[in-house]
Amino acid sequence: MAESFVARLEAMVDRLAAVDRQLLDPETARQGAVCAALMRERGRLAKVVEPYLAWKRACARLEESRAVLSDATADAELKQLAADEISAIEQEVARLREEVKRAFIRDEGAPERNVIMEIRAGTGGEEAALFAADLCRMYSRFAESRGWRVTQLDARPTDLGGFREVTLSIEGEGAYRALRLESGGHRVQRVPITESQGRIHTSLVTVAVLPEAEELDVQINPADIEMSFFRASGPGGQKVNKTSSAVRLVHLPTGIEASCQDSPSQHKNRAAAMRVLRARLFEHFRSLQKAARDEERRTQIGSGDRNERIRTYNFPQDRVTDHRIGLTVHNLPRILDGDLEPIIRALEEYEIAQREKGLDLP
């Protein structure tokens, strides 16, 4: 595993060098979007590569000092200097080793990307749709507390104010890193407003968190896209407008599709649907690439599959329980108002601790 980890770090060093060469190319400077994407990639890579190279330099200094100490021909004063340095360098090597591992773990999974979040009502009918709206508000409030921008790209509302499905764009530094572990099934236990007997019902909402892809990440051939238009509809099937402004896009090679009806503008709906489609394709191809790492993925928190139940929101007991790490937090209203910091932080620390077991440097 150590060799595999070092090989991946060396690949990042090579990629950073390649990015630097591209940025020095005058042709790159004339392509604004390409240049901006490369600068973002450079910043991301540097967060891992810089401590890794510092670790390698510290290891080299440590070896030099040890060589002096074991050199029979070296004078006593030089050996004393080497002995004095060894302890300090060993501490620096250990510190940098941990810094490299944490930086690498934080980098994996495109953490600096924006997010496309899809929230869907599952088992539970209208109550599930109402809880989908609650989760939409919760994540929106959390994002706003971090200074991120939230935009509703598409929604399928219900008569009672819930959502059969809602798609959000969340833009801001670290958005994907913070929210990526929210993918999965979210179970709610409470008395629905539709329940006249006061009985507690259990419903399920699924959440998918996708890293938003840029045009450079996923090259989409226009010939591979089938586009159709339809009339947007509201709760109960009521027509929102009389024109076919809603857009559905299908990527023919994969069968992956995306639709948007949130705006009365066909042009805006098409642009929003393309953002969602690109994110879904990026996640699709990224998942295929990661298939070879199944053994490593077992050390992560769950699979990220939206069918996996990850959390329960129990209203009678005023608690939220994350089943992956056995964490229970009380004051449920505060959580639903967007105070997800305790859960997000605990998940991230647990994942780092678990994945550090599979990463090592000599």
N, C-alpha and C positions, 0 to 999 in steps of 0.2 A: 504493500500500500504506500510505503514511503516513496518508492521510485515513481509510482503513478502520480503522487501528489507533486513531487519535484518536476516531473515531466510537464504537468499541467501549468505549473508556475513558469517554467522555462518557455512554454508556448505563449504565455501572456507577455513575457519579456520580448519575444520575437515579434508579437503582434504590436506592441507599443512602438518598437523600432520602425515597423512598417507604417504605422499611422503617422509617426513623425516625418518619415520620408514623403508620404502623401501630402502632408500639410506644407512641406517646403516646395512642393510642385506648384508653379505659377498657375497651371490649369485648374488646380483645386481651388485656389483663391477666387477664381471667376465663377465658381459654382457655390452659391451661398448655402443652399440646403446641405450639400455634401460636406462643405467645410464645417458647418455647425454640428452635423452628426459626428464628424471625426473628432472635433474638439470635445464633445460630450464623451465619446468613447475613450479618448486619451485621459480625461479626468478620472473616469471609472477605473481604467487599467492602472493608472499611476497609484491609486490608493492601495493596490496590492503589490505592484512591482517595486515601488520605492522601499517599503519595509523589507521585502524579500532580498533586494540587492544589499540593503544595509546589513541584513542578517548574514549574507554571504561574506561581506567585507569583515564583519566581526569574527566570523568563523576562521577566515584567513589569518587575522591578527592573532587569534587564539593559537592556531597551529604554529605560527612563527614563534610565539613566546614559549610554547612547549618545546619546540625544537631547540631553542637557545638553552633552556633549562636542562635538556638531556644531552647537550653537546659537551663532550669531555674536554674539548679544546677551548671553550669559552672561559673568560676570566670570571672571578667571583663577583665583581661589581655588576657585570652585565647579567649574570645569572640572578642576582638579587633583584635587579630591575624587572626582569622577566617574571620572577616569582610574584613580585608585588602587583604586576599587571594582570596576571592570570585570573585571580579572583574577581576583579572588576569586569574583565572581559567575559568571563563565564556568566555573570549576572546579566550583562548586556545581551549575550547570545540567547539566554533563556527568555528575557523580556521580548526580544524581537521575534523569537520563535512563536510566542503566543500572539503577538501582534499580527504576524503574517497569517496565522490560521484564522484569526477572527476576521481579518480583512477579506480573506478568500471566501469564507462562509457568507459574509454579508454581501459579497459581490455576486455569488452564484444566483441565478434566477432573474437576472436583469433588474436589480433592486432600484436603480435610479430611474426607472421608467414610470410614466403615468399609467393610470389604471382604467380599464374598462370593466365595470362591475355589473354582473347580471343577477338579479334577484327574482326568483320565481316561486309562486305559491305551489305547494305540493299537496300532500294529504291534508284534508281538513276543510275543503270548500271555501266558503266565504271567510271563515275565521283565519285560514291560512293566508288569504289575500290581505286581510287586515293586518296580520303580523308582518307580511312582506312590506307593507307601508311603514310599519313601525321600524323595521330594519333599515329601510331606505332613509328614514329620518335619522336614525341612530348613526349610520355611516356618514351622512351628510353633516351632522353636527360635529362628529369627530374630525372630519376633514377640515371643516371650517375652523375648528380650534387649533389646527396645525397651520392655518393660513393657506390651505389648498383651495383650488377652484373646483366647484362641483357643477356639472351640467347634466341635465336629464336629456338623454339622447332619444329614448323611446319609452313608451309605457302602454300597458293595457289595463286601464282602471276599471273598477267595479262600481256598482250603484251605491255601495255603502262607504266608499272612500278608500277601498283597498286597491291592491295591484295584483292582477294575475301574473304580470311580468313587468319589470321596470329595468332599464339599462342606464347606468350612470357613467359619465366620464369624470375622473378625479385626477386633477393635474397639480403636481407639486413635487418638490424634491423629497425623495424617500417614500413616496406614496405606495409603490409596489412592495417595497421592503416591509413596510408596516402592515399592509393589508393582505399580502399573499396567503397568509395562514388562515384567513377567514373563509376560504373555499370549503364547501361541504354542507351537510344538512344541519339546520338550526331548528330545534324542537321547542315548541312553546306549550306550556301547561297552564291553563287559566279558564275562567268562566267566560265564554264568549258573550258579546252583547246580544247575540241572536238566541241565547239560551234562556228560556223562561223558568226552568226548574232549578237554576243555580248549580248545575252539574259542571264539573271540570272536564274540559275537553283537551285532547292532545292533537296538535297539528304540526305540520312540517313545512319549512321554507328552505329552498336550496339557494346557495350563493356560489357564484363562480367569479373568481378574480383573475383577470387576464392582463398581462403586461401589454400596454398599447404599443403597436408596431409602427415604425415609420416606413415611408415609401422605400427607403434603401434596404430595410430588413426583409421585406417580402415583395419580390417583383411579380406583379400580377399582369398577365397578358390580357388586354381588353377582350380578345377573342374567347377567352375562357370564362367570361362573365355573362350570365344570362340575366337580363334585367326586365322586370315586369312592374306594372303600376296598378294600384287598386285604391278604392276609396277608404279613407280612414274612418274608423268607427269608434264610438265611445261606449260608455256603460249601457248594457242591455241591447247593444247592437245599433243604437241611435247613430245616425250619420253626423259626423263632425263637420264635413263640408260636402259640397256637391261635385267636386272635381276629384280626379284620380291623382291625388298628391302623394299618397303613400307609395313607398318604393321597396321592392324586394330584389335582392341580389343573390344569385346562386353561382358558386365557383364550381364549374362543371367537372374538372378533374377530381375533386375531392367530395363534391356533394354538399359542402359546407355552405350555409346560407345566412343572410342577415337581412333584416327589414327595419324600416323606420317610418312612423306615421305621425311623429310628434309635432311637426311643423306644417303649416298650410302651404309652405313652399316646397315644391317638388325638388328643386335644386338643393335646398338645405337637407331634405330627407335623404337624398341620394348621397350627399357628402357624409352624413352621419352614419348611414348604413355601410358605406365603404370603410369608415374608421372601425366599425364593429367587425366587419368581415376580415379586414386586415389583421386585427388583433386575434380573431379566432384562427386564422390561417397560421399566424406566427406561433401561437400556442400549439397548434396541431403539429407543425414541423419540429418545434422545439421538443415536444413530447417524444416524437420518433427518434430524435437524436439522443435523448436521455434513456431510451429503452435499454441501451447497453450498460447502464449504470444501476440496474435494478437492485443489485446487492447493496450498493451505497444508499439508495433511496430508502431502504428499510430502516435506516438510522434516523430518518427525518420524521417530523410530526405528521403522521397520517400520510395519505396518498394525494391529498388535494382533490380527490374525487367528490363531486357534489352529491353523490349518493351516500357518502360516508357521514354518519351522524357525528358531529363534532361537539355540539353544545346544546344544553337544555336551559331554557328560561322558565323557571317555576315561580309563578306569581303568588300562589298561596303561601309558599315558604320564603318569598322575597329573596330568591337566590338565582345566581347564574353559575352553572357548572360546565367547565370545559373538560370533556371526557378523555382527551388525549393526554393531559398532564395531571388530571385529578384535582384541578384548581376550582375552588368554590368561592365566589365573591357575593356579598350581600348588598343590599340597597339597589335593587333591580331598576327602580325608576331613574336613578342616577346613571346607570349603565345605558339604558335606552335613550337617555338624553345626550349620549355621546361620550361619556367618560369611560373610554375603553383602554386608557393607558395601563391600568394594572394588569389586564389580560394580555394586551399586546406585548408588554414588557416581559411578562412571565413566559409567554410562548417563545419569544425570541431567545431568551436566556437558556431555556430548556433545549431548544433546537441547537444552539451553539454548543452546549455541553455534550449533546448526543453526537453531533457530527464531528466534534473534535476527536472523538474516539477513533474515527476512521481516517484522520489526517495526522501525519507526523513528519517531522523533519529530523534528519540524523543529528 
